[in-house]
Amino acid sequence: MASRYIYLFDTCAFINYFRKQPDYPDIEDKVNHIIEQKGLGKATIFMPNFCIAEVFNTFAQLRYRDRDKQIYNDTDYETIKNAFRHHIRRGALISEYPLHIYHIYNTDYIIPFEHQWDTGRDQDRRMSTFDILIIGMGMELVRHFGDENVRIITCDGRIEMISSKLRKFVTDPIREHYGIPKSTIYPIAINLNTSNVGQLPAVEGQML
């Protein structure tokens, strides 16, 4: 158990927290488990700045474009937008994690494998560049805060799978072949859709 955790949320993890999908009824409990750690002063919650923009864009899509109109009216839309805006203002709940060149460099240690490995049921459905950057950002957080302290939080099974396979299969001979430094550590990714609260990191004093 680490004394403090660093979480990197992607867009879908936080959107599903707001959407409360019937297929995944316990997403809210899992996110609240992490938020409690933030309240105890034992976690920092980051979100890439491009994911913050994507959250706002997805709210608009759920209001105006989706056939099911999961945000039913303009009042609810403004309420949800303002709640998220409060979460990110001055790091009240979520701290912006800006993209920088080192994250882009890190993608070179991910991209060759993502294009060669089977990503599941639809092999033509690859991770987006943003998804790859999220793993690259996680790599940089691990470099600064340590492997045991950092977790990517996602609802995208491909991010979890690629992160796990990178950790398992990128051996020293493969690192040498692709020019990957031996010091490079790939981050642990947690898929909220398939994990339970008991599988999430916990901190001392936590009640949830």
VOLUMBA-824740 format. One record per residue (C-alpha): x negated, y negated, z negated; residue in one letter; residue number from 1; chain. Coordinates in pm, 1 decimal, padded with zeros to 6 digits. Each point is the difference from the previous one (the first is absolute). Layout:
N
<vomi <X Y Z> A NUM A>;
...
end
This chain:
208
<vomi <00000.0 00000.0 00000.0> M 1 A>;
<vomi <-00145.2 -00332.8 00105.7> A 2 A>;
<vomi <00026.4 -00300.7 -00230.2> S 3 A>;
<vomi <00126.3 -00215.2 00289.0> R 4 A>;
<vomi <00138.8 00084.9 00342.4> Y 5 A>;
<vomi <-00014.7 -00187.1 00327.4> I 6 A>;
<vomi <00299.0 00070.5 00225.9> Y 7 A>;
<vomi <00023.0 -00094.9 00366.3> L 8 A>;
<vomi <00362.4 00003.4 00118.5> F 9 A>;
<vomi <00091.5 00030.8 00364.0> D 10 A>;
<vomi <00314.7 -00148.1 00152.6> T 11 A>;
<vomi <00218.2 00310.8 -00001.8> C 12 A>;
<vomi <-00062.2 00074.5 -00368.1> A 13 A>;
<vomi <00136.6 -00336.3 -00109.1> F 14 A>;
<vomi <00278.8 -00008.9 00259.1> I 15 A>;
<vomi <00125.4 00337.1 -00122.5> N 16 A>;
<vomi <-00004.4 -00137.6 -00355.4> Y 17 A>;
<vomi <00248.6 -00264.5 00114.0> F 18 A>;
<vomi <00202.4 00224.1 00231.5> R 19 A>;
<vomi <00068.2 00275.9 -00256.9> K 20 A>;
<vomi <00048.3 00268.9 00263.4> Q 21 A>;
<vomi <00230.9 00287.6 -00100.0> P 22 A>;
<vomi <-00252.9 00254.1 00133.7> D 23 A>;
<vomi <-00261.5 -00127.3 -00247.0> Y 24 A>;
<vomi <00194.3 -00107.5 -00309.8> P 25 A>;
<vomi <-00300.1 -00014.3 -00233.7> D 26 A>;
<vomi <-00217.0 -00246.0 00197.1> I 27 A>;
<vomi <00110.2 -00277.8 -00237.8> E 28 A>;
<vomi <-00111.5 00198.9 -00305.7> D 29 A>;
<vomi <-00340.6 00065.4 00153.9> K 30 A>;
<vomi <-00060.4 -00363.7 00089.8> V 31 A>;
<vomi <00122.2 -00110.1 -00343.9> N 32 A>;
<vomi <-00250.8 00244.8 -00152.2> H 33 A>;
<vomi <-00276.6 -00195.0 00174.1> I 34 A>;
<vomi <00154.5 -00338.6 -00079.8> I 35 A>;
<vomi <00002.7 00094.9 -00368.7> E 36 A>;
<vomi <-00377.5 00046.4 00018.1> Q 37 A>;
<vomi <-00030.3 -00350.9 00142.6> K 38 A>;
<vomi <00208.0 -00129.0 -00293.0> G 39 A>;
<vomi <-00232.9 00174.6 -00243.7> L 40 A>;
<vomi <-00296.3 -00176.0 00158.2> G 41 A>;
<vomi <-00142.7 00331.1 00122.3> K 42 A>;
<vomi <00065.0 -00021.3 00372.8> A 43 A>;
<vomi <-00033.7 -00238.5 00289.4> T 44 A>;
<vomi <00240.7 00031.8 00290.5> I 45 A>;
<vomi <-00136.4 -00115.2 00334.8> F 46 A>;
<vomi <00172.1 -00022.9 00336.6> M 47 A>;
<vomi <-00181.5 -00079.2 00325.6> P 48 A>;
<vomi <00097.6 -00345.1 00122.5> N 49 A>;
<vomi <00124.0 00140.1 00330.9> F 50 A>;
<vomi <00227.5 00239.4 -00193.7> C 51 A>;
<vomi <00149.2 -00296.5 -00186.7> I 52 A>;
<vomi <00096.8 -00151.6 00334.4> A 53 A>;
<vomi <00134.9 00337.3 00111.1> E 54 A>;
<vomi <00220.1 00026.2 -00311.1> V 55 A>;
<vomi <00167.8 -00331.6 00081.6> F 56 A>;
<vomi <00043.6 00107.5 00362.3> N 57 A>;
<vomi <00152.3 00333.2 -00108.2> T 58 A>;
<vomi <00249.7 -00177.4 -00226.7> F 59 A>;
<vomi <00115.6 -00198.1 00304.9> A 60 A>;
<vomi <00024.1 00318.2 00203.7> Q 61 A>;
<vomi <00213.1 00164.6 -00270.1> L 62 A>;
<vomi <00228.2 -00303.8 -00001.2> R 63 A>;
<vomi <00034.8 -00087.3 00367.3> Y 64 A>;
<vomi <-00122.3 00280.1 00225.1> R 65 A>;
<vomi <00060.6 00344.4 -00155.6> D 66 A>;
<vomi <00327.8 00157.8 00098.4> R 67 A>;
<vomi <00075.6 00092.8 -00362.4> D 68 A>;
<vomi <-00068.8 -00357.7 -00124.5> K 69 A>;
<vomi <-00151.0 00118.3 -00327.2> Q 70 A>;
<vomi <-00010.3 -00359.9 -00121.6> I 71 A>;
<vomi <00368.7 -00079.8 00030.2> Y 72 A>;
<vomi <00022.6 -00379.5 -00008.1> N 73 A>;
<vomi <-00206.3 -00317.1 -00001.1> D 74 A>;
<vomi <00033.2 -00042.0 -00377.2> T 75 A>;
<vomi <-00157.9 00341.5 -00063.1> D 76 A>;
<vomi <-00266.0 -00075.1 00260.9> Y 77 A>;
<vomi <-00100.7 -00324.1 -00171.4> E 78 A>;
<vomi <00003.6 00168.2 -00342.5> T 79 A>;
<vomi <-00231.4 00280.8 00112.2> I 80 A>;
<vomi <-00234.3 -00237.7 00183.8> K 81 A>;
<vomi <-00024.2 -00230.5 -00300.4> N 82 A>;
<vomi <-00061.4 00290.4 -00237.6> A 83 A>;
<vomi <-00290.3 00122.2 00213.4> F 84 A>;
<vomi <-00131.9 -00354.2 00039.1> R 85 A>;
<vomi <-00003.6 -00027.2 -00380.6> H 86 A>;
<vomi <-00186.7 00331.4 -00024.0> H 87 A>;
<vomi <-00283.8 -00125.5 00221.5> I 88 A>;
<vomi <-00019.0 -00360.6 -00121.9> R 89 A>;
<vomi <-00328.9 -00043.5 -00184.9> R 90 A>;
<vomi <-00022.3 00375.9 -00043.8> G 91 A>;
<vomi <00299.0 00016.3 -00235.1> A 92 A>;
<vomi <00041.9 00368.5 00085.4> L 93 A>;
<vomi <-00185.6 00058.0 00325.6> I 94 A>;
<vomi <-00333.8 -00155.6 00086.1> S 95 A>;
<vomi <-00076.7 -00073.2 00364.4> E 96 A>;
<vomi <-00293.7 00199.3 00133.8> Y 97 A>;
<vomi <-00143.9 -00190.5 00297.9> P 98 A>;
<vomi <-00138.0 00181.4 00301.2> L 99 A>;
<vomi <-00370.0 -00055.0 00058.1> H 100 A>;
<vomi <-00267.6 00130.9 00233.0> I 101 A>;
<vomi <-00117.5 00279.5 -00232.9> Y 102 A>;
<vomi <00343.8 00160.1 00017.4> H 103 A>;
<vomi <-00025.7 -00007.7 00379.6> I 104 A>;
<vomi <-00345.5 00157.1 -00012.6> Y 105 A>;
<vomi <00143.1 00278.1 -00219.3> N 106 A>;
<vomi <00253.1 00093.6 00267.0> T 107 A>;
<vomi <-00286.2 00136.2 00210.5> D 108 A>;
<vomi <-00033.3 00273.3 -00264.4> Y 109 A>;
<vomi <00369.3 00093.4 00035.3> I 110 A>;
<vomi <00103.1 -00045.3 00363.1> I 111 A>;
<vomi <-00193.4 00291.6 00160.2> P 112 A>;
<vomi <00160.0 00250.4 -00235.7> F 113 A>;
<vomi <00351.0 -00142.8 00017.0> E 114 A>;
<vomi <-00004.7 00050.1 00376.5> H 115 A>;
<vomi <-00126.7 00358.1 -00020.4> Q 116 A>;
<vomi <00197.6 00142.8 -00291.4> W 117 A>;
<vomi <00355.7 00127.2 00015.3> D 118 A>;
<vomi <00221.2 -00259.7 -00167.4> T 119 A>;
<vomi <00299.4 00228.8 -00039.4> G 120 A>;
<vomi <00324.0 00068.2 00182.9> R 121 A>;
<vomi <-00054.4 -00255.7 00275.2> D 122 A>;
<vomi <-00361.2 -00002.5 00112.7> Q 123 A>;
<vomi <00061.7 -00305.1 00219.0> D 124 A>;
<vomi <00100.6 -00201.3 -00306.7> R 125 A>;
<vomi <-00326.5 -00140.5 -00125.8> R 126 A>;
<vomi <-00065.4 -00245.5 -00277.2> M 127 A>;
<vomi <00020.4 -00364.9 00096.9> S 128 A>;
<vomi <-00304.4 -00223.0 -00019.4> T 129 A>;
<vomi <00151.6 -00153.7 -00315.2> F 130 A>;
<vomi <00026.0 00347.2 -00159.3> D 131 A>;
<vomi <-00366.2 00064.8 00075.9> I 132 A>;
<vomi <-00093.3 -00340.0 -00143.5> L 133 A>;
<vomi <00182.7 00088.2 -00323.4> I 134 A>;
<vomi <-00228.0 00301.8 -00045.4> I 135 A>;
<vomi <-00298.5 -00221.1 00087.8> G 136 A>;
<vomi <00109.3 -00247.2 -00268.2> M 137 A>;
<vomi <00032.7 00285.3 -00247.3> G 138 A>;
<vomi <-00356.1 00105.0 00079.6> M 139 A>;
<vomi <-00122.2 -00348.5 -00087.7> E 140 A>;
<vomi <00196.7 -00000.9 -00326.7> L 141 A>;
<vomi <-00158.1 00335.5 -00090.5> V 142 A>;
<vomi <-00342.2 -00147.7 00068.7> R 143 A>;
<vomi <00068.1 -00282.6 -00247.1> H 144 A>;
<vomi <00211.6 00173.1 -00267.4> F 145 A>;
<vomi <-00084.3 00371.1 00023.4> G 146 A>;
<vomi <00173.2 00304.9 00140.3> D 147 A>;
<vomi <00191.7 00097.5 -00312.4> E 148 A>;
<vomi <00153.6 -00346.6 -00034.1> N 149 A>;
<vomi <00141.0 -00061.0 00349.2> V 150 A>;
<vomi <00317.4 00137.8 00159.9> R 151 A>;
<vomi <00177.7 -00084.2 00325.0> I 152 A>;
<vomi <00377.3 00007.4 -00052.1> I 153 A>;
<vomi <00198.8 00089.3 00311.6> T 154 A>;
<vomi <00311.2 00169.5 00131.6> C 155 A>;
<vomi <-00176.2 00094.6 00323.2> D 156 A>;
<vomi <-00105.7 00363.4 00001.2> G 157 A>;
<vomi <-00262.0 -00064.3 00268.3> R 158 A>;
<vomi <-00192.8 -00245.4 -00218.3> I 159 A>;
<vomi <00000.3 00250.1 -00286.0> E 160 A>;
<vomi <-00098.4 00289.7 00226.8> M 161 A>;
<vomi <-00282.5 -00179.4 00181.4> I 162 A>;
<vomi <-00139.9 -00136.0 -00327.7> S 163 A>;
<vomi <00003.5 00349.5 -00152.4> S 164 A>;
<vomi <-00161.6 00159.6 00304.2> K 165 A>;
<vomi <-00268.4 -00267.6 00014.2> L 166 A>;
<vomi <-00085.6 00069.0 -00363.9> R 167 A>;
<vomi <-00006.6 00375.5 00056.3> K 168 A>;
<vomi <-00151.0 00052.5 00343.3> F 169 A>;
<vomi <-00244.3 -00284.0 00062.3> V 170 A>;
<vomi <-00308.2 00189.1 -00115.0> T 171 A>;
<vomi <-00359.9 -00115.5 00010.5> D 172 A>;
<vomi <-00067.1 00148.6 00347.4> P 173 A>;
<vomi <00312.4 -00173.6 00134.0> I 174 A>;
<vomi <-00105.1 -00326.0 -00164.1> R 175 A>;
<vomi <-00337.9 00027.3 00170.8> E 176 A>;
<vomi <00161.4 00072.7 00337.5> H 177 A>;
<vomi <00231.2 -00302.3 -00019.1> Y 178 A>;
<vomi <-00240.6 -00235.2 -00177.8> G 179 A>;
<vomi <00204.9 -00016.9 -00320.8> I 180 A>;
<vomi <-00202.2 -00103.0 -00307.9> P 181 A>;
<vomi <-00020.0 00266.0 -00270.0> K 182 A>;
<vomi <00118.3 -00261.9 -00250.2> S 183 A>;
<vomi <00335.9 -00033.3 00180.8> T 184 A>;
<vomi <00292.6 00128.8 -00208.7> I 185 A>;
<vomi <00346.6 00033.5 00148.5> Y 186 A>;
<vomi <00285.7 -00106.6 -00230.6> P 187 A>;
<vomi <00269.7 00219.1 -00152.2> I 188 A>;
<vomi <00343.4 -00071.4 00150.4> A 189 A>;
<vomi <00325.2 00084.7 -00178.4> I 190 A>;
<vomi <00318.0 00056.9 00198.7> N 191 A>;
<vomi <00293.9 -00114.7 -00213.5> L 192 A>;
<vomi <00241.1 00205.7 00210.6> N 193 A>;
<vomi <-00160.3 00330.8 -00097.7> T 194 A>;
<vomi <-00153.5 -00065.4 -00341.9> S 195 A>;
<vomi <00171.9 -00012.9 -00337.4> N 196 A>;
<vomi <-00056.7 -00240.3 -00287.2> V 197 A>;
<vomi <-00205.6 00260.5 -00185.2> G 198 A>;
<vomi <-00249.5 00007.8 00287.4> Q 199 A>;
<vomi <-00063.3 -00373.9 -00017.0> L 200 A>;
<vomi <-00286.6 -00142.5 -00203.8> P 201 A>;
<vomi <00095.2 -00094.6 -00355.3> A 202 A>;
<vomi <-00158.7 -00237.6 -00251.9> V 203 A>;
<vomi <-00009.7 -00004.5 -00377.1> E 204 A>;
<vomi <00310.5 -00157.1 -00150.5> G 205 A>;
<vomi <00219.3 00075.3 00298.3> Q 206 A>;
<vomi <00363.0 00087.2 -00075.5> M 207 A>;
<vomi <00146.8 00071.6 00346.1> L 208 A>;
end
